Amino acid sequence: MACIGTDQELTALARRTREELLEQMEDRLRAFLRAEHELWAEVNERAVGAVAALTDLVAAGGKRIRPAFCIAGYLAAGGDPDDTAVVAAAAALEMLHASALIHDDVIDASSHRRGRPTVHARHSALHDRNAWQGESRRYGEGVAILVGDLALVYSEQLMAAAPPAVLPVWGTLRSELMIGQYMDMTAAAEFLVDPRLSRWIALAKSGHYTIHRPLVVGASAAGRADLAPAFAKYGEAVGEAFQLRDDLLDAFGDFAHTGKPAGLDFSQHKMTLLLSWAMQRDARIHSLITEPGHTPDEVRRRLVDTGVPDDVEKHIAGLVEQGCEAIADVPIDPVWRTELTTMATQAAYRTT
């Protein structure tokens, strides 16, 4: 950055610039969804239901971590903060995330997301209240699948306004996410103790998708594809730490903070790295999860007894350190090295 000032002033300026672009991203999402609502309202009053369901989820907030890392990657790579192309890319990433969340909630049979009923739960209840024909659960899940698909289509429309240089990594990011979700479901069905597979799934679903690829999307938008290798090392390490925190929050989190039910990984037999490590030490955890009559509290107590949650915390700390070391010598403004270090800590030690 060309300004002259103290390190604290430069860091504050960098953060403020990122936040301003994030706010522009929010404006872009709101304007896009509003235009779609108006478009379909002219076709048929019922046609707006899908857009409204998606709008409700987007408006409910969220961490916006993928757009934040995309914009950080762009600015760290020297991108022009007045160029709105990165705003389009960031909005596309958030819309893709909305698609993944809606589908994920169906897969996990989750009742709440961001403190509100999930799309499928809300529409199942609507079907029940109106005594419509057919099965309410299938209706709710069908609506959610379509709304999630709509978000996927919208993400592509938004990304069309981004620089063409981002398209290769955008394609990889999307296919990686889908394959990671598929492998996650398969591992849950098999429920085999395989820490290597659990780590691979964590990388595909979170390490790459949440941090690594969004950073590279941003850097590519700024014309700095040369930063991809360093951002990969940083993003994979910090992304794995992010996923491990997610595993801990699912096991021990509070709905008031997370906005979603705790213990879903238990009920859905998700073979997370947390559970995989714990079951290597205590085979009884397997039956506590798979056999009826056991409560999530029993599983939690057993997990604590193995000492694995403490080991996961140590692993998270090591991953954050590893990620920050990966960008120690990368050719970017030192202000952004500091900011990415802060963002790594925030991602790994969040409470929601």
C-alpha positions as CSV (number, residue, x, y, z in Angstrom):
1,M,0.0,0.0,0.0
2,A,1.4,3.4,-1.0
3,C,0.3,5.4,2.1
4,I,2.8,6.4,4.7
5,G,1.9,5.9,8.4
6,T,2.6,3.7,11.4
7,D,2.1,0.0,11.2
8,Q,-1.1,0.3,13.3
9,E,-2.5,2.9,11.0
10,L,-1.6,0.9,7.9
11,T,-3.2,-2.2,9.3
12,A,-6.3,-0.3,10.3
13,L,-6.5,1.1,6.8
14,A,-6.1,-2.3,5.2
15,R,-8.8,-3.8,7.4
16,R,-11.1,-0.9,6.7
17,T,-10.6,-1.3,2.9
18,R,-11.4,-5.0,3.2
19,E,-14.6,-4.2,5.3
20,E,-15.7,-1.6,2.7
21,L,-15.4,-4.2,-0.1
22,L,-17.3,-6.7,2.0
23,E,-20.1,-4.2,2.5
24,Q,-20.1,-3.7,-1.3
25,M,-20.4,-7.4,-1.6
26,E,-23.5,-7.4,0.7
27,D,-25.0,-4.6,-1.4
28,R,-24.4,-6.7,-4.5
29,L,-26.1,-9.7,-3.0
30,R,-29.1,-7.7,-1.8
31,A,-29.5,-5.9,-5.2
32,F,-29.1,-9.1,-7.2
33,L,-31.8,-11.0,-5.1
34,R,-34.1,-8.0,-5.1
35,A,-33.9,-7.9,-8.9
36,E,-34.6,-11.6,-9.1
37,H,-37.6,-11.2,-6.8
38,E,-39.0,-8.4,-8.9
39,L,-38.4,-10.4,-12.1
40,W,-40.3,-13.5,-10.9
41,A,-43.0,-11.6,-9.2
42,E,-44.1,-10.4,-12.7
43,V,-44.3,-14.0,-13.9
44,N,-46.3,-15.5,-11.0
45,E,-46.8,-14.6,-7.4
46,R,-45.9,-18.1,-6.3
47,A,-42.6,-18.1,-8.4
48,V,-41.0,-15.8,-5.8
49,G,-41.0,-18.4,-3.1
50,A,-37.7,-19.9,-4.0
51,V,-36.0,-16.5,-4.3
52,A,-37.6,-15.5,-0.9
53,A,-36.3,-18.6,0.8
54,L,-32.8,-18.0,-0.5
55,T,-33.0,-14.3,0.4
56,D,-34.0,-15.2,4.0
57,L,-30.9,-17.4,4.4
58,V,-28.5,-14.8,3.0
59,A,-30.0,-12.0,5.1
60,A,-29.7,-14.1,8.2
61,G,-26.0,-13.3,8.2
62,G,-23.2,-15.7,8.6
63,K,-19.4,-15.4,9.0
64,R,-18.8,-14.4,5.3
65,I,-15.4,-16.0,5.7
66,R,-15.0,-17.0,2.1
67,P,-15.7,-13.5,0.7
68,A,-13.4,-12.1,3.4
69,F,-10.5,-14.3,2.4
70,C,-11.2,-13.7,-1.3
71,I,-11.0,-9.9,-0.8
72,A,-8.0,-10.2,1.5
73,G,-6.2,-12.3,-1.2
74,Y,-7.1,-9.6,-3.8
75,L,-5.8,-6.7,-1.7
76,A,-2.7,-8.6,-0.5
77,A,-1.9,-9.2,-4.2
78,G,-2.1,-5.5,-4.9
79,G,-5.5,-5.4,-6.4
80,D,-7.2,-2.0,-7.0
81,P,-9.8,-1.5,-4.2
82,D,-11.9,0.7,-6.7
83,D,-12.3,-2.2,-9.1
84,T,-15.6,-3.9,-8.4
85,A,-14.7,-7.1,-10.2
86,V,-13.5,-8.7,-6.9
87,V,-16.8,-7.8,-5.3
88,A,-18.6,-9.9,-7.9
89,A,-16.2,-12.8,-7.2
90,A,-16.8,-12.5,-3.4
91,A,-20.6,-12.4,-3.9
92,A,-20.4,-15.5,-6.1
93,L,-18.5,-17.3,-3.3
94,E,-21.1,-16.4,-0.7
95,M,-23.9,-17.5,-3.0
96,L,-22.1,-20.8,-3.6
97,H,-21.8,-21.2,0.2
98,A,-25.6,-20.6,0.5
99,S,-26.2,-23.4,-2.0
100,A,-23.9,-25.8,0.0
101,L,-25.5,-24.9,3.3
102,I,-29.1,-25.5,2.0
103,H,-28.1,-28.9,0.6
104,D,-26.0,-29.8,3.6
105,D,-28.9,-29.2,5.9
106,V,-31.0,-31.7,4.0
107,I,-28.2,-34.2,4.0
108,D,-27.7,-33.8,7.8
109,A,-31.4,-33.5,8.6
110,S,-30.6,-30.2,10.4
111,S,-33.5,-28.3,11.8
112,H,-31.8,-24.9,12.2
113,R,-29.2,-22.7,10.5
114,R,-28.1,-19.3,11.6
115,G,-30.7,-19.5,14.4
116,R,-33.6,-20.0,12.1
117,P,-35.4,-23.0,10.7
118,T,-33.6,-24.5,7.7
119,V,-35.2,-24.2,4.3
120,H,-36.4,-27.8,4.2
121,A,-37.7,-27.7,7.8
122,R,-39.6,-24.4,7.2
123,H,-41.3,-25.7,4.0
124,S,-42.1,-29.1,5.5
125,A,-43.9,-27.2,8.3
126,L,-45.7,-25.0,5.7
127,H,-46.9,-28.2,3.9
128,D,-48.2,-29.5,7.2
129,R,-50.0,-26.3,8.2
130,N,-51.8,-26.1,4.9
131,A,-52.6,-29.9,4.7
132,W,-51.3,-30.1,1.2
133,Q,-51.2,-33.2,-0.9
134,G,-48.2,-35.6,-0.6
135,E,-45.6,-36.1,2.1
136,S,-44.5,-32.9,4.0
137,R,-40.9,-34.1,4.5
138,R,-40.4,-34.9,0.8
139,Y,-41.9,-31.5,-0.1
140,G,-39.6,-29.6,2.2
141,E,-36.5,-31.4,1.0
142,G,-37.6,-31.0,-2.6
143,V,-38.0,-27.3,-2.2
144,A,-34.6,-27.1,-0.4
145,I,-32.9,-29.0,-3.2
146,L,-34.3,-26.6,-5.8
147,V,-33.5,-23.5,-3.8
148,G,-29.9,-24.7,-3.3
149,D,-29.7,-25.4,-7.0
150,L,-31.0,-21.8,-7.7
151,A,-28.2,-20.4,-5.5
152,L,-25.7,-22.5,-7.5
153,V,-27.0,-21.0,-10.7
154,Y,-26.9,-17.5,-9.2
155,S,-23.3,-18.0,-8.1
156,E,-22.3,-18.7,-11.7
157,Q,-24.2,-15.5,-12.9
158,L,-22.4,-13.4,-10.2
159,M,-19.0,-14.9,-11.1
160,A,-19.5,-14.0,-14.7
161,A,-18.7,-10.4,-13.8
162,A,-15.3,-11.4,-12.3
163,P,-12.0,-11.4,-14.3
164,P,-11.7,-14.5,-16.6
165,A,-8.4,-15.4,-14.8
166,V,-10.4,-16.7,-11.8
167,L,-12.4,-19.2,-13.8
168,P,-9.9,-22.2,-13.5
169,V,-9.7,-22.0,-9.7
170,W,-13.5,-21.3,-9.6
171,G,-14.1,-24.6,-11.5
172,T,-11.8,-26.5,-9.2
173,L,-13.3,-25.1,-6.1
174,R,-16.8,-26.1,-7.1
175,S,-16.0,-29.7,-8.2
176,E,-13.8,-30.2,-5.1
177,L,-16.7,-29.1,-2.8
178,M,-19.1,-31.6,-4.4
179,I,-16.7,-34.5,-4.3
180,G,-15.8,-33.6,-0.7
181,Q,-19.5,-33.7,0.2
182,Y,-19.9,-37.0,-1.5
183,M,-16.9,-38.5,0.3
184,D,-18.3,-37.1,3.6
185,M,-21.6,-38.9,3.0
186,T,-19.9,-42.1,2.0
187,A,-17.5,-42.1,5.0
188,A,-20.5,-41.5,7.3
189,A,-22.4,-44.5,5.8
190,E,-19.4,-46.8,6.1
191,F,-18.4,-45.3,9.5
192,L,-14.9,-46.7,9.3
193,V,-12.1,-45.3,11.5
194,D,-9.7,-43.8,8.9
195,P,-8.0,-40.6,10.1
196,R,-6.3,-40.1,6.7
197,L,-9.6,-40.1,4.9
198,S,-11.1,-37.8,7.6
199,R,-8.3,-35.3,7.0
200,W,-8.7,-35.5,3.2
201,I,-12.5,-34.7,3.6
202,A,-11.7,-31.8,5.9
203,L,-9.3,-30.4,3.4
204,A,-11.7,-30.8,0.5
205,K,-14.8,-29.5,2.3
206,S,-13.0,-26.7,4.3
207,G,-9.3,-26.3,3.8
208,H,-9.6,-25.7,0.1
209,Y,-13.1,-24.4,-0.2
210,T,-13.1,-22.1,2.7
211,I,-9.7,-20.4,2.7
212,H,-7.2,-21.7,0.1
213,R,-9.3,-21.4,-3.1
214,P,-11.0,-18.1,-2.1
215,L,-7.6,-16.6,-1.5
216,V,-6.4,-17.7,-4.9
217,V,-9.6,-16.4,-6.5
218,G,-8.7,-13.0,-5.1
219,A,-5.1,-13.2,-6.1
220,S,-6.0,-14.3,-9.6
221,A,-8.5,-11.4,-9.9
222,A,-5.5,-9.1,-9.1
223,G,-3.3,-10.8,-11.7
224,R,-1.0,-12.5,-9.1
225,A,-1.3,-16.2,-9.9
226,D,2.3,-16.6,-8.6
227,L,0.9,-16.3,-5.1
228,A,-1.1,-19.5,-5.4
229,P,1.5,-22.0,-4.0
230,A,2.1,-19.9,-0.8
231,F,-1.7,-19.3,-0.4
232,A,-2.3,-23.0,-0.9
233,K,0.0,-23.9,2.1
234,Y,-1.5,-21.2,4.2
235,G,-5.1,-22.0,3.2
236,E,-4.9,-25.7,3.6
237,A,-3.4,-25.4,7.1
238,V,-5.7,-22.7,8.3
239,G,-8.7,-24.3,6.6
240,E,-8.0,-27.6,8.4
241,A,-7.9,-25.7,11.7
242,F,-11.2,-24.1,10.7
243,Q,-12.8,-27.5,10.1
244,L,-11.4,-28.9,13.4
245,R,-12.9,-26.0,15.2
246,D,-16.2,-26.8,13.5
247,D,-16.0,-30.4,14.7
248,L,-15.4,-29.2,18.3
249,L,-18.3,-26.7,18.1
250,D,-20.6,-29.4,16.7
251,A,-19.6,-31.7,19.6
252,F,-19.5,-29.2,22.4
253,G,-21.0,-26.0,21.1
254,D,-24.0,-24.0,22.3
255,F,-27.0,-23.4,20.0
256,A,-27.2,-19.8,21.4
257,H,-23.8,-19.1,19.8
258,T,-23.7,-21.5,16.8
259,G,-27.3,-21.0,15.6
260,K,-27.6,-24.8,14.8
261,P,-28.2,-27.9,16.9
262,A,-25.2,-29.5,18.6
263,G,-24.3,-33.2,18.1
264,L,-25.3,-33.4,14.4
265,D,-22.0,-35.2,13.6
266,F,-23.0,-37.8,16.1
267,S,-26.5,-38.4,14.8
268,Q,-25.4,-38.4,11.2
269,H,-22.4,-40.6,11.9
270,K,-19.9,-38.1,10.4
271,M,-16.4,-39.6,10.6
272,T,-14.7,-36.3,11.6
273,L,-11.0,-36.3,12.6
274,L,-12.1,-35.7,16.1
275,L,-14.2,-38.9,16.2
276,S,-11.7,-40.9,14.2
277,W,-8.9,-40.1,16.6
278,A,-11.2,-40.8,19.6
279,M,-12.4,-44.1,18.3
280,Q,-8.8,-45.2,17.8
281,R,-8.4,-44.8,21.6
282,D,-11.8,-46.0,22.7
283,A,-13.7,-48.5,20.6
284,R,-16.8,-48.0,22.8
285,I,-17.5,-44.6,21.2
286,H,-18.4,-46.4,18.0
287,S,-21.3,-48.2,19.7
288,L,-22.4,-45.1,21.7
289,I,-23.0,-43.3,18.4
290,T,-24.4,-46.2,16.2
291,E,-26.5,-48.1,18.8
292,P,-29.9,-46.6,19.9
293,G,-30.5,-45.6,23.5
294,H,-27.4,-43.4,24.0
295,T,-27.4,-39.7,24.4
296,P,-25.0,-37.0,23.0
297,D,-23.9,-36.2,26.5
298,E,-22.6,-39.8,26.9
299,V,-20.6,-39.4,23.7
300,R,-19.2,-36.0,24.9
301,R,-18.1,-37.4,28.2
302,R,-16.4,-40.3,26.5
303,L,-14.7,-38.0,24.1
304,V,-13.3,-35.9,26.9
305,D,-12.1,-39.0,28.7
306,T,-10.0,-39.9,25.7
307,G,-8.1,-36.6,25.8
308,V,-8.7,-36.1,22.1
309,P,-10.4,-32.7,22.4
310,D,-7.2,-31.4,24.1
311,D,-5.1,-33.0,21.4
312,V,-7.2,-31.4,18.7
313,E,-6.7,-28.0,20.3
314,K,-2.9,-28.5,20.2
315,H,-3.2,-29.6,16.5
316,I,-5.2,-26.5,15.7
317,A,-2.5,-24.3,17.3
318,G,0.2,-26.1,15.2
319,L,-1.8,-25.7,12.0
320,V,-2.2,-21.9,12.6
321,E,1.5,-21.6,13.2
322,Q,2.2,-23.7,10.0
323,G,-0.2,-21.5,8.0
324,C,1.4,-18.3,9.1
325,E,4.9,-19.6,8.4
326,A,3.8,-20.3,4.8
327,I,3.3,-16.6,4.1
328,A,6.3,-15.4,6.2
329,D,8.4,-14.7,3.0
330,V,5.7,-14.3,0.4
331,P,6.1,-11.2,-1.7
332,I,3.1,-9.1,-0.4
333,D,2.8,-5.9,1.6
334,P,3.8,-6.7,5.3
335,V,0.5,-5.2,6.4
336,W,-1.4,-8.0,4.6
337,R,0.9,-10.6,6.1
338,T,-0.1,-9.3,9.5
339,E,-3.8,-9.2,8.5
340,L,-3.7,-12.7,7.2
341,T,-2.1,-13.8,10.4
342,T,-4.9,-12.2,12.4
343,M,-7.5,-13.8,10.1
344,A,-6.0,-17.2,10.6
345,T,-6.3,-16.9,14.4
346,Q,-9.9,-15.6,14.1
347,A,-10.9,-18.6,11.8
348,A,-9.3,-21.2,14.1
349,Y,-10.5,-19.8,17.4
350,R,-14.1,-18.6,16.5
351,T,-17.0,-19.5,18.8
352,T,-19.7,-19.7,16.1
